[in-house]
Amino acid sequence: MNALCCLLLLLFSGVAAADPEVDHHVAQAKLFVKKGWYTDARTELEAAVATPAGQTSYDAHWLLAQVCYELREAEAAANFARTAASLAESPDDAARAAGLADTIDTTFGVVVIQAPYEGVQSRLLLESESVIIDPELKRFVDDIALAWTKPQALPVRVALPVGDYRIQGAPVSVQPGSAQTLPLDMSELGSAGFAALQVTRVELATGVGALMGSRVANLRPSLELQVALTQPVKGWLVGVTWDYSVRSYSVAGHGTRTHPASFAAGVRLGRELMISGPLALRPAVGYRYGLVPGLAMGCVDGDTWSCTPLTNDSDEALTVYAISRAHVPFAELSVDWRKAGRTTATGFGVRIAYDQVIGRIPSPAEAVVVDSDEVVTFSTDARVWTSPGIRMLANLSLAF
């Protein structure tokens, strides 16, 4: 492996690019290499080799091979080195590039790490079970292990020095010049497996909700039921929800009543953050639209019944209970415990949501008189009302 070290320590040189654009990209890349900015250097060189002149540039391909190696992309480095060897105008340049490609071929093997679903993102644990004597190769493995402490989009294709490893606890023996596949179960992807699962989740929730304020004083806390479908999209959680409230309201002189028209549908957008072990934190915002029944209105007779919000000292001749349409922007925070299986995952948790209800009562509208079951038509100038609300829910998440 000392030969490889010597190759990487050589000054970046070669035949100058004949095209000004390629020459500019290569010069800029060399500057970035001197500063240790290898990602920026690769961007410049990829732009160079994408041009017609760059496709035949030894200098661009040779430098790109070395930059890829520094970025711990040994397979790509070997491929670019082989191309550089075929483009070299001098035997020395050709031998140098071919030597790098041959050294990688005899020192590295490829592992393709797969998950049950394409697009899963997870941190990966890389452990070497072989004694690595060459310090350059040891740094190579250490750099990859460090990079994998951040979530990786699977499948991952990586070239590793020949030896025995464990990836997520699964044994892998890397052979020179060979490629092998390592399939991982969701359980092997660790506690972040559920957060990374890029498939639709079904979420069921139930709990208690309450609206607050004088305008909704006769509405009682309600039993809340929710069904939601949530889809991970590039780190975000996009969902649709359907809610039903078993809502009761106080009726003067008649105790409490319930009304079936208390449902809503909506959308939400959130992020899922792993806290510790299997615990996940999910902040989200969203919007729901639905109906809120049972708003007390005191009415006086005229050409039609004219109604206003009912107060304690109202002496109106008739009380009706209006059904309001409601716009509900909301913010919520969930804490969930995740359990990943082979190809499924389950989550249990609690959620608290803050609602800002903006209601609008239709006018004219119909209402039923509680005493006589008579249907009356009423109108009101107090159509718009607002109320804050709180929901506390227990949540079950299922991913298949």
N, C-alpha and C positions, 0 to 999 in steps of 0.2 A: 504493500500500500504506500510505501515511501515514494514510489514513482508517481503516484497520483498526487501526493502532497507537492512534489517538485513541480508537476505540471500546473497545479493551481497557484503556485507562487510565482510563476513566470510572468513577466510583464505582458499586458494585453497588447499584442501587436499582430500585424498581418498586412495583407495587401490593402491599400487604401481603397475605399469605395469610389468607384468612378462617378457615381451619381451624387450631385450636391445634396439631395434630400437624404439619401442613405448616409452620406458622410456626416451630415448634421446629427442624425439620430445616433450614430455610432459614437461620435465625439461627446454628445450629451450623456450617453450611457457610460462612457469611460469616466466622465466627471462624477457621475452618481456612484460608480463602483469605488472610486477613491474615497468617497464620503461614507461608504458602507450602506448606501441606499439601494439595495439590490432590487426591491420591488419596482422602484421608479426606473431603474436601469432596464429591467425586463420589459416594461411598458414601451420604452423607447426602441428597444431592439425588436420587439414584436411588430411595431409600426414599420421598422426598417425592412424586415424580411417579408412584410406583406406587399411591398412594392415590387414591380417587375425587376428593377435593378437589384433590389435587396435579395431576391430569390437566388441570385447567382453570386452573392457577396460572401466570400470566405470570412472576412473580418467580422461581419454581423453574426454569422452562424457560430463561429468559434467563441466569440465573446458571450453570445447567448447561452452556449453550452456551459460555460463556466459560471455564469450568473445563476442558471437553473440549479447547478450543483450547490452553490452557496445558499440557495433557497430550499435546499434539501429535496429537490425534485430530480433524483438521480436518473430515472428512466428518460425523462425529457432531455436531460443533459447528454446522455448517450446518443439519443436520436439526433440532436443538433450537432454533436461532434462528428457523427458519421457523415452528415450532410456537408459539414465543413471540410472533412477529409476529401470528399469527392470534388469539392470546388477549389481546393488548394492549387496554386500555381507552382509551388516549390515542393520538392520531396520532403524537406524538413517540416514544413507546415502540415503537409498531409500526414506525416508520421506522428506528429504531435497530437493532432486531432484524433487519428485512429487509435493512438495509444490510450487516450482518455476513454474512448468508447469501449475498447477491449478491457480496460481495467475495471470499468463499471460492470460490464457483462460477466466478468469472472468473480466479482466481489459482492455483487448484489443480486437479489431476487425480488420478485414482485408479489405483493399480497393485495387482494381485493376484498375489502371488508364490506359485507352486505347486511342490511336490516330486513325485517319482514316486509316493509313497505318502502318504496323509493321516496326519497325526500325527507326521511327521518333525520333529525338533528340530535346529536348526543356527544357528550364528552367521552373520550376514549382513554383507557389506561394501558400504556405500553410498558412492559417490563422485560428486560433482557435476562435470560437464564444462562447465557454463554458468557465466558470471560472475554471481553473485547480488549485486546492488547494495544491495537493501533489507536493512538489518542484522537486522530482525525475521525475515525469511524465511531469512536465513543461519543465525540461531540455531535456527530451526525444523528445518532440515536437519541441522545439527550435533547437535541433541538426539536426533533419530531415529538418526543414525549411531552415537551413543554407546550408545543403548538396544540397538541390534542387535549390540553386542559381547558381549551375553549371549545364550544360546540362545533362539531363537524357535520356537514351534510353528507349523509350516506347514500349510495355506496362511496367508499374512499379507496382509491388505488394508490399504493405507496410502494416505493422500492426501499428495501432495508438491507443492511449488510448481512451476509450469510451468517446464520446462527439460529439458536432456539430462543423463542420469545413467548410471552403470554400477552394476549390482547383481550382486555376485559375478562381476564382469567382463563381464556381459552388458549390451549397450547398451539403454537405455530412453529414449524421448522422451515426456515428459509433456505432454499437451495440456489446455487449460482445459475443465473440465466433462465430461471423458471418462473412461472406465474401460477398462483393458486388462489382459490376463493375461500374466504372465511365467513360463513353465514352466522349471524348472531341473532338470538331470540330477543324479544323485548325485555325479558327478565334480565338478560345479560347486559343490557344497555344501562342498567342502574336506575336510580331514583328519578332521573330526568326523562325516563322512557315515555311516560305518559305525556309530559309537556311537549316532547318531540314528535309524538305520533301524529302524522299528517293525514288523518282520516277524520271523517265526520263523527262527532260525538252526540249522543242523545243525553240530555240532562233533564232530570226530574227534580222538582223542588216543591216544598210545602212549608208553611209557617204562618206567621201572623203579620197583618198589616193594619195601619191606622192612619187616618187623615186627621189633621189638627186645625183648629181655628173656629171662630164663632159661626162662620158660614156653613160649616159641616158639623155643628155641635150635636145634631141628632143622629149622626152616623156612628155605628158601633165598630169596634175593631173587628176585622174580618179574617176568616181562614183563607189563606192564599194558596193557590195551586198553579204550578207553572210547568210547561213542557217547552224545551228549547232544543234546537239543532245548532251545533257550533262547529265551524270548520277552521282549522289553522291555515293561515295564508301568509307565508313569509314572515313568521314571527308574530303575527297578529292573530287574534281570535275573532272571527266574524260570525255572528249568530242571529237567528230569528227566534222570537219567543211568542208563545200563546199563553195568556194568563186568564184565570178565572177566580173571582173573589166571591166567597160565600158571605155576602155582605148583608147585615141587618141594620135597620134604622128604627128609631123610636117614633111611634105614632101617638099623638096626643089622645089620651083616654083609651088606647087600644094596645098598650104594651109595645112589642116590637114586631116588625114584619121583615120578611126577606123578599128579594126580587131577583128573578133569573137573569135580568139584563145587566150583568156586571162582569164584563169580559174586556180584554184588550189584546192587541197584537202589536209587535214591535220588532226593533232591530237593536243590536248592541255591538260594540267594538271594544276589545280589551287586549291586555298582554298577560302572559303567564310567567311568573318569576319563581324559580325554585329557591326556597328559603334555606332549608337544611334537611338532609335526608329525603324522605318522601313528601315533605311539606311543600305546598305551592301557594303562592300569593297571586291573586288575579284582580287587579283594578280594571274597571270597565265603565264606559259611559254608553247611553243609549236613548232611545225614544220609543214611547208606546202611544197608541191611540185606541180609545175605547169608550165605554159608557159607565157613568156613575149614577145609579138610581138613588132615590130617597131624599133629595134635597127639599126641605120644608119651605113652602111658599104660602104666605097669607094673602087672601084674595078678597076683593070687594066687587060687588055687582055693578054693572053698568050696561052699556051696549054689549060688552063681553066681560068676562071675569078678568080683572086686572090684578096681577099678583106682584108682591115684593117679598124679599127674604123675610122669613118669620122671625120675630123677636119675642122675648119672654112676655112683654107687655102688649103684644099685638091684640087688637080687638076686631080683627077682620072677621067677616061672616063665614068664610070658608077657608079650610086648609087643604092644600094639595101637595103632593110629593113628586117633584119633577125628576125626569131622567135627563141628565146632562151629558153632552159629548165632552170628551176630555183629551187634551194633548198633555203628555207626561214625559218631559225630559228627565233623565235620572242618572245618578252615579252610584256605583256599587263597589263593594270590596268583598272578595271571597278568600277564605283560607281552606285549603283542601288537603287531604291526605291521599296520596296516590299509591296504587298497587298495580304494577305492570306484570302481565302474564306473557305467554309465548307470542300470541298475536292479538291479544286483547288487553284492555286496561280498565280499571275501576277507580273511581274517586269518591270520597265521602268528605263533606265539609259543611261549613256554615257561611252564610252570606248576609250582609246588611246593605240595604239600599236606601238612598234618599231620593224621594220623588218631589218634583215641583209640578203640581197639578194646575193646569190652566183650563178651566171648564167654560163651556158655552151652552146655555139653555136655549133650545129652539123657541121661537115665538112667531106666530101662535103655535100652541102645542096642546095635546090632549092629556088629561089626567083622570084617574078614577077617584071618586069621593069615597073615603073609607067607610063612612056610616051607611051609605045607601048603594054603594057599588055603581053609582051613576057616573057616566063618562061626560066630562065637561071640557070645553075648549077655553083656554086662558091665554093671555098675553102678558108680557113683562118687559119692563125697561132695564131690569137688573139681570141682563143676560150673561155677562162675563163674571167669573169668580175665580179666585186662586186659593190654593191651600197647599202647605207642605205635607209630606207624608213619609212614613218610615215603614219599611218591611224587613222582617228578620226571618230568614229561611234556612232550612236544612236542605242540603243539595246532594244528589246522587248523579255521578257522571259515568257513562258507559261508552267505551270505544271498541269497535269491532273490526 
